[in-house]
């Protein structure tokens, strides 16, 4: 664990999952971590942080593993520039822990308690931070897409209570998907046994069973750059100065 700066913060901390291998994108990244995928001369993570800052975030915890040293080097290079006046911490997993394990490991190492936001380093959202800050814990942000097959579908009732997660499948249909940002509390990780686990396949279903997980539905730009086609689409979108649709 490392802390770059320690300054007062005004928002919930944003935990950023940035430790994945990015296997599907490596054919176009030449070994770079997915979070640092170049987008017209700037790392994708630079654009992400810039966007999060514009939405009021000033406290970050980066959860790292694959090529952690390269991402740390980037964070240090922005310590007195983009990340000036922010509280920035990073935690490097000794082994891949899964999304849930990565969060639990960081919570334990930092001795952190309370509510926090969690997002993916490789998922761009036009909006969402403000909505999640206002939400009650636990909650996930959902967006509507034309094809839920790649992502899996989130089912929720008229009270915005999540009732089910439908697995990824080949048939095409529109629906609501997990947009990659949620609001959680450290209490949900108190019983962690030290083993890797997935939020999506383990923790979220447990919250659904307890009937406590809310869905915050939002109409906003969304893209996951995890495959070459969508990474290229995001690059075109930035090149167009965000004038074409995502």
N, C-alpha and C positions, 0 to 999 in steps of 0.2 A: 504494500500500500504506500502511496506517496501523495503528498499534498503540495501543490504548486504555490497556492496563495491561500490566505485565510482572512477574509474580509466579511463584514456584515452582509447578510442576505435578506431579501425581501419576499422571496417566494419559496414554495416547496422545492426541495432539491430534485433535479432531474437525473435519474439513473439512466445511463445510455449503454445498451447492449452492443458492444463493438468487438467481440472476441471470436466471431465465427470465421470459418475457413473460406467462405465464399466460393465453394467449389465450382458452382455452375457459371461463375463469372470469370474464372481464372484464364479462360481462353483469350480474353481481351485485356487482362490486367497485368500480364507478365510478372506475376508473383506479388504484386502489391495487395495489401489488405483491402477488402471491399469498401471499407469506410473511407479510404483515401483514393478511391477511383477518380481519375482526373476528369474534370468537367471544364473544358475551355480554359485551361491554365490554373484552375484551382481545385484542390481536393474536395470531394463531395462533402466530407465532414466540415470543411470550412464553411460551405454554403449552409449546411445544417445548423452549425453553431450560430452563424450570423442571423439565421431565421429564428432560432430559439431566443436569442438575445432581443430581437425585435418584438417578441411576444412577452418579454418581461422576465425571462429566466436569468438568474445570476449565480446559481449554484449547480455545479455539475459533478457527477460521479461516473467516470468511464470504466466500464467493466470489460477487461481486456484478456486476450490469450494469444491467438494467432497473430504473429508479427507485432506483438505488443510494443517492442522496442521502437518500431517505426512510428507507431501512433503516438507514443510518448514523446518522441523527438518532435513530431508535429505540434503537440500540445505545448511543449516547452518553447518552441519557436514563436508561438502566439501568446506567450505568457504576458508580455508587456504591450501587446497590440490588440488583437481581437478579443482576448480573454482578460484584458486589463479590468480591474475592479470586480472580478468574479472570484468566487470560491471554486477551485478546481481540484478534484481528487481523482486518483485512478487506482484501480485494484487489478492485479494480474493473477488470474487463476493458475494454479500449478498444473492442473489438468482440466480438460473440457468438462464443464459441470452442467451443461444444459442451461436453458434460460432461467429456470427456477433456482438451480444450484448456484448459478453465477450471482444472482441477487442475494441468496441466503449467505453465501460466502462473504460477499462484500459487507452485508449488514453485521455479521459477526466480527469481521476484521476491524470495521470502523466503530463498533459498539454504537451503532446508530439506532435510534428509536423514534417511532412516529410515522406519520404519513409521508409518502413520497410519490413522485411521478416516475414512470418507467417507459422508455421508448426504445425503438430499434434505430441503430445508426444508419441503416440502409433504406429506411422508409421515409419518404417526403410527404408531409401534410401541409396544406395551405394554412389551415387553422387547427385549433384543438387545445392548445395550452390553456387558454383562458377558461374554456368549457370544463376542462378536467380539474382546474384549480377550484372551480365553483362546485364541482360534483361531490357527492357523498362517497365515502370509501366503503367497499370496493366498487370500482367502475371501470369499464373499458369503453373506448371510443369506437364507434362502428360507422362505416361509410357504405354507400350502395354502389355496386358495380354490375356491369352487364353479364359477367361470367364469374360465378363464385367457384367454379371447378378447381382453379389453381389454389385457392385460399382456404376453402371450407366456409361454411355458412354459420352465422350467428342468428339464432332464433330468439325473439323476445316478445313479450306480451304487451298489451295496451298500457301497462304501467311501467314500461321500459325495463322490466325485470327479465334477465336472460334465463331462458328455459331449456336451451339445448345448444350444443355445438355439433354441427353436421360435418363429417369428415370430407376431405377433398374427394372429388369424383370427376368422371369424364363428361357427364352430360352437362350441356350448357343451359344456364338460366341465370337471371339476375337475382340479386338479393343483397343482404347486409353481411359485411365481413369485418373481422377484427382489423382495425386500422393500425395496430402496432403501438398504441399508447394507452396506458392504464394508470389508475390511481390505486395504490395499495397501502397497507400498513404493515409494519414489521411484526405485528402480532401473528400474522398469517405464516410466519416463518420460524416461530418459536420452537416447533417440534422437529426441526430439520435434523436428519440423522447423518449429515455429512456426505451423503451420496448425491450424484448427479440426478436431476429430474427436470421435467419440462413443465413450465407454467401452463402451456396450452393443453397438454394431455393429462396432467395430474392436478395442478392447483385449481385451475378454472372450473373443471367439472365438480370438484369438491365444493366450491363456492356456489355453483348452480344448484347442487343438491341441497345446500343449506338455504337456498332462495334469498341470497343476499347480494348477488352480482347485478349491477345496473348497466344498461347499455345507453351510452350517450350518442345519439344519432346526429350526424352532421353532414351537410352537403359542402364538400370542399375538395380541392385538388388532392389527389392521392396517387403515389406511385412507389412501388417496391423495385429497386434497381437490381434485384438479385439475379436476373437473367440478362444475357447480352441484348436482346431486343428491347427490353424496358430501359436498360442503361442508355442505349442509343437514343431512345425516345426522350429520355430526360435531357440528354445533351442537346438534342434538337430544340427542346422547349426552352432551355436556358439561352441557347443561341438566338432564338426568336424573341428574346427578352420577355418570355412568358405570354406571348400574344396568341400562340396556338393552343389548342386544348390538349391537356394531358390524357 
